[in-house]
Every structure is written in structure tokens, then in C-alpha cells.
């Protein structure tokens, strides 16, 4: 009987660990890695002017003042509306290229939060 209790307690402890959220430190590290990746991409392209990191909330729209916007990652997290705005759809990470009238672009590393 004691063995069954130990096995049950161990199983419950392991199942609790499996659903624990990622720590803030790990999330920050992943965000830093994504920004560093986009910074490296930008440095290799003369048309790229800058990299920015921004946060949006679900259903929020923005970045409508640019000539053209392209989603370069996270297409399920954000979308481009018919009016040319970026709209946050669900929590996660995404990135866009936002072009100005001269053809240069900036990369925006987006974090969508609830």
C-alpha cells in the first residue's frame, strides 16, 4: 500500500512539473534571442534601417502608416488587415518588415500579449 502511495505522489509531482509555466528568465532569454536574430538579419541587408521590439495586445491594430508591411514570422499570431494595418490575433511572437516610401524597411519584433 505504501508503495502505491509513493508511486501516486511521484506521478502527481511529475504531472505538476509538466504544466508549470516557463519562467520569466527563460521568456526574456527567448525574446533576446529573437531580437538578436533580427538584428543579425538587418545588419546583412543594406535596405534594412533598424530593428525594434514592440508589444501589442490581442485585437490591437498598428503600423498602418507604412507603404508596405510583410509578415516574416508568426503569421498565426498577427495578420494584415484589408486597410494595411497589423492586427494582433493571439498571444505569441511575430515579426514584420515595415517599408517606408524610399524602399527601406525596419524589422519589428512583436510580442502579442493578452
C-alpha positions, 0 to 999 in steps of 0.5 A: 500500500505504501508503495502505491502511495509513493508511486501516486505522489511521484506521478502527481509531482511529475504531472505538476512539473509538466504544466508549470509555466516557463519562467520569466528568465527563460521568456526574456532569454527567448525574446533576446534571442529573437531580437538578436536574430533580427538584428543579425538579419538587418545588419546583412541587408543594406535596405534594412534601417533598424530593428525594434521590439514592440508589444501589442495586445490581442485585437490591437491594430498598428503600423498602418502608416507604412507603404508596405508591411510583410509578415516574416514570422508568426503569421498565426499570431498577427495578420494584415488587415484589408486597410494595411494595418497589423492586427494582433490575433493571439498571444505569441511572437511575430515579426514584420518588415515595415517599408517606408516610401524610399524602399527601406524597411525596419524589422519589428519584433512583436510580442502579442500579449493578452 
